[in-house]
Every structure is written in C-alpha cells, then in structure tokens.
C-alpha cells in the first residue's frame, strides 16, 4: 500500500491532502515537530502522526527514513523533494506543483544561489500569499498524481 506523507510543519493543505489520500485508499502519515496539534487529524481513521524533535530538517529525515518507492510526499521544501525523488517516490508542493527528477537539480541550484544572496545581505521576494485557488490547484494536482500513479 502506498503512503502519503505530509511534511506537516506549517502545511496549509493538510486537510485537503488527507481527504484526497483517503479517497484513494492511501495510508496517511503526518510528520512534524512537537509544536503541532495533530489531534484534529489523527482522530480520523488511517491517519498516523509522527512527532519529531524541533531540530532543523528533523521531519525531512524522518520522512526519508520511512519512505518506500511510489509513496507520495507533500512538502514545501525543495531539499526534501530532492531526497524523495532520489528514493523513487513522488513529491508535490502545497501549491500543487509536482516535483520532477528532470528539473530538481536546477531548482536546488536556484535555492542555493538565493540562500547565498540572502546571507550576503541581499533580499529575495518571499512566496505569494496562499489563496483558495492554490488550495484547489493542490487538490486537483494531488488527485491527478494519485490517479496516474507513476
């Protein structure tokens, strides 16, 4: 059985991800630090919560450890998406963009260049505000990804 992992720290589409995953019969695992309130989600059948320490990337490494090929991960983190793709699993952003092995290397390079720029005092624009359209696009993209399989 495939599993949908949710990088749950500050994930704005947890409820939508659970709904779509359950419709496809996938197990759902929420992974986040101890500051998260998973009770509102874990009361539902088939939703497991894994609490990790508050250390940087703790949730990412916990997800990668549990991951099997063909699993799906919801994340905003390009670094985690790269690790997921390296394990022959799938990754989708909270805005519904499906990460691809063909483009992940360049995305990592851009992320690194932006980090270097910020460390040297430069500014980069943050993400656009999260809108209802983003939520709908995510649900539609996840639905398509699960329907198509690999």
Helices and strands as residue ranges (DSSP letters): E 3-7, H 14-23, E 27-33, H 39-42, E 47-52, H 58-66, E 72-74, H 78-86, E 90-92, H 104-119, H 132-148
